[in-house]
């Protein structure tokens, strides 16, 4: 049996240092046990995976990501709540008796220089990956926040360089605030990396709240190319302007991420029959807007190959495919004919 877990689960062992949470917790609650289910097929052209050379540096290897790409069965890890006593929360993460949950790799972030507040009870939703990557913040941290008993107990950081965090948090009914130092008498932490039934129910809740917040009808259904531009880690497409012209001629709606406001972007993504885009956190905008049963095609660099979005697309009820782009001196090569043939696989 090929086993699949969300990419974040690969990282789990790197985030908890020292004494394990299960050993430090005063109580451990299994919210959802391990779940096994068939994996929806990855839409991909023959021989495409032969192009893969590397996984995501510092996070995964090519072989790990290829195992996810070829998985026929998804095994979703349990969703677990840990309750700990007398914890220190700061910019770097959470200090508890004998251990540390990392949210930052910077040693100085473990030194709280600001005044330390005192709180009786809180639910901690952040992790290293949800602080580094906007996509993990949106799908991991915000979904985990719904596991808290009380909304006001949630610790959900908002990075100032991610302007959409405030819009999403407000639509989701969550309070996102800058990181602050506090000593918490009773702190709840979670292992919530997978895309099982519990996560899917929470995705549905967040999507419904977002749709009610935006309050607009979707336009005419058509394929979309979501132009990533210079956001995030650079993954330039060679001849992107020519690619956009070719896709537009084929009836694709070209959405420029940098030049489209939140409501307009949401409206056009909500109408998409399929979204084609370079792999990155921005694809999560599409996940929260698209109707179940629609499709996503990620253009993934061969030297930074990741299947994280395959599991998340499954969690949102979306079909998922990919084209593996190879590097050139002018950027990554995205062949429009390969894109069209991959879309035809849906």
Secondary structure, DSSP 8 states (H G I E B T S, - for coil): ------HHHHHHHHHEEES-HHHH-SEEEEEE--EEEE----B--TTGGGG-----TTT--HHHHHHHHT-SEEEE--EEEEEEEEEEEETTEEEETTEEEES-S-GGGGS--S--EEEEEEEE---HHHHH-HHHIIIIIHHHHTTSSSGGGEE-B--TT-THHHHHHHHHT---B----EEEEEEEEEE--S-SHHHHHHHHHHHHHHHHHH-------EEEEEE-TT-SS---BTTHHHHHHHHHHTT-EEEEGGGS-HHHHHHHHHTEEEEEEESSTTHHHHHHHS-TT-EEEEEEEGGG---HHHHHHHHTT-EEEEEEEEEETTEEE--HHHHHHHHTT-
